[in-house]
Amino acid sequence: MSGRVIAVCVSREKGTRKYPVSCIELRVGHGVVGDAHGGSARQVSLLCQESIEKMKRLGLEVGAGDFAENITVAGLELHSLPIGTVLRIGKKVRLRVSQIGKECHSACEIRSIIGECIMPEEGVFAEVICGGEVGPGDEVRIEETGGGLHEGRQ
């Protein structure tokens, strides 16, 4: 199974929408260089384009980065992957899924502006195990399937 990177996004502050950029650099033990979440436990956030499309069908005007995801991927149902799954992006970058979903804090700008946030159920968080650059069009492949389905769901 494989998908494609639709967009890569960053923000300077936590809890805010991210904005699309031409590429991001991922660093082992850190996450996205230049992003507010870099260095945190949730190094990289991913969301399916299909999840964003679902919100659009509800009448919301949303796009890549609006749910504070770093990488938007089409063609893979990321939130159904087991914790520990390793994803290869492009030829070099490798991420290990570390968390599915998260608790949405009360001051979430996304929820207050958009009225709904899908990250608590469909957001995927990963750690960088091999760094490099990622940009739109890069292929995303499941390299290794993780252990327990949704263990560690937040």
C-alpha positions as CSV (number, residue, x, y, z in Angstrom):
1,M,0.0,0.0,0.0
2,S,1.2,3.5,-0.8
3,G,0.0,7.1,-0.8
4,R,1.4,10.5,-1.7
5,V,2.3,13.6,0.2
6,I,-0.3,16.3,-0.7
7,A,1.2,19.1,1.4
8,V,3.8,19.8,4.1
9,C,3.1,22.5,6.7
10,V,4.7,24.3,9.6
11,S,3.7,26.9,12.3
12,R,5.7,29.0,14.8
13,E,3.2,28.5,17.6
14,K,1.6,25.4,19.1
15,G,-2.2,25.1,18.9
16,T,-2.5,27.1,15.7
17,R,-3.1,26.3,12.0
18,K,0.0,25.4,10.0
19,Y,0.8,26.9,6.6
20,P,1.9,25.0,3.6
21,V,5.6,25.3,2.5
22,S,7.5,23.8,-0.4
23,C,9.4,21.2,1.7
24,I,10.2,20.4,5.3
25,E,13.3,19.0,6.9
26,L,12.9,16.1,9.4
27,R,15.5,15.5,12.0
28,V,16.0,12.4,14.1
29,G,15.1,13.0,17.8
30,H,13.5,16.4,16.9
31,G,10.9,16.3,14.2
32,V,10.2,19.1,11.8
33,V,12.9,21.7,11.8
34,G,11.4,25.2,12.2
35,D,8.0,24.0,13.5
36,A,6.7,24.8,17.0
37,H,6.3,21.1,17.8
38,G,9.9,20.3,17.0
39,G,11.6,18.6,19.9
40,S,8.3,17.5,21.5
41,A,7.1,14.0,22.2
42,R,4.8,14.2,19.1
43,Q,7.6,15.0,16.6
44,V,5.6,14.9,13.4
45,S,1.9,15.0,12.8
46,L,0.2,13.5,9.8
47,L,-3.4,13.6,8.6
48,C,-5.2,11.9,5.6
49,Q,-6.5,14.1,2.9
50,E,-9.5,11.9,3.0
51,S,-10.2,13.1,6.6
52,I,-10.0,16.8,5.4
53,E,-12.4,15.9,2.5
54,K,-14.8,14.5,5.1
55,M,-14.8,17.8,6.9
56,K,-15.4,19.7,3.6
57,R,-18.5,17.6,3.0
58,L,-19.8,18.9,6.3
59,G,-19.6,22.4,4.8
60,L,-16.3,23.5,6.4
61,E,-13.8,25.4,4.3
62,V,-10.6,23.7,5.3
63,G,-7.4,22.5,3.7
64,A,-3.9,21.3,4.4
65,G,-2.5,22.6,7.7
66,D,-5.8,23.7,9.0
67,F,-5.8,20.9,11.6
68,A,-2.2,21.7,12.5
69,E,-0.8,18.6,10.7
70,N,2.8,18.7,9.3
71,I,2.2,16.2,6.5
72,T,-1.0,15.7,4.6
73,V,-1.2,12.3,2.9
74,A,-3.6,11.0,0.3
75,G,-4.3,7.3,-0.4
76,L,-3.4,5.8,3.0
77,E,-5.8,5.5,5.9
78,L,-3.1,6.5,8.4
79,H,-5.3,6.5,11.5
80,S,-6.0,2.8,11.1
81,L,-2.3,1.8,11.2
82,P,-1.0,0.1,14.3
83,I,1.4,1.9,16.7
84,G,4.9,1.0,15.7
85,T,4.2,1.0,11.9
86,V,7.2,2.4,10.0
87,L,6.5,4.7,7.0
88,R,9.0,5.5,4.3
89,I,8.5,8.9,2.6
90,G,10.5,9.3,-0.6
91,K,13.8,7.5,-0.8
92,K,15.2,8.3,2.6
93,V,12.8,9.5,5.4
94,R,11.4,6.9,7.8
95,L,8.9,7.6,10.5
96,R,7.6,5.3,13.2
97,V,3.9,5.8,14.2
98,S,3.9,6.6,18.0
99,Q,0.4,7.8,18.7
100,I,-3.1,7.8,17.1
101,G,-5.3,10.7,18.1
102,K,-4.7,13.2,20.9
103,E,-6.5,15.0,23.6
104,C,-7.6,18.4,22.2
105,H,-6.8,21.2,24.7
106,S,-9.5,23.7,25.6
107,A,-7.7,26.6,24.0
108,C,-7.4,24.9,20.6
109,E,-7.4,27.6,17.9
110,I,-8.5,25.1,15.3
111,R,-11.6,24.0,17.2
112,S,-12.5,27.6,18.0
113,I,-12.2,28.8,14.4
114,I,-13.4,25.8,12.5
115,G,-15.8,24.4,15.1
116,E,-14.5,20.9,14.8
117,C,-11.1,19.2,15.1
118,I,-10.4,15.7,13.7
119,M,-6.9,15.3,15.2
120,P,-8.3,13.8,18.4
121,E,-9.5,10.8,16.4
122,E,-7.7,10.8,13.0
123,G,-4.5,12.6,13.7
124,V,-1.3,10.4,13.6
125,F,1.9,11.2,15.3
126,A,5.3,9.8,14.6
127,E,8.9,9.9,15.5
128,V,11.7,10.4,13.0
129,I,13.9,7.4,12.7
130,C,15.7,8.5,9.5
131,G,15.7,12.2,8.6
132,G,15.7,14.2,5.4
133,E,13.5,16.4,3.3
134,V,9.8,15.8,2.5
135,G,7.7,17.6,0.0
136,P,4.4,17.4,-2.0
137,G,4.4,14.5,-4.4
138,D,6.7,12.2,-2.3
139,E,5.5,8.6,-2.1
140,V,4.5,7.3,1.3
141,R,4.9,3.5,1.8
142,I,4.2,1.2,4.7
143,E,7.6,-0.3,5.3
144,E,6.9,-2.3,8.4
145,T,3.6,-2.9,10.2
146,G,3.6,-2.2,13.9
147,G,2.6,-4.4,16.8
148,G,-0.6,-3.6,18.7
149,L,-3.5,-1.9,16.9
150,H,-4.0,1.5,18.4
151,E,-2.1,0.8,21.6
152,G,-1.2,4.2,23.1
153,R,-4.2,6.0,21.7
154,Q,-4.5,9.3,23.4
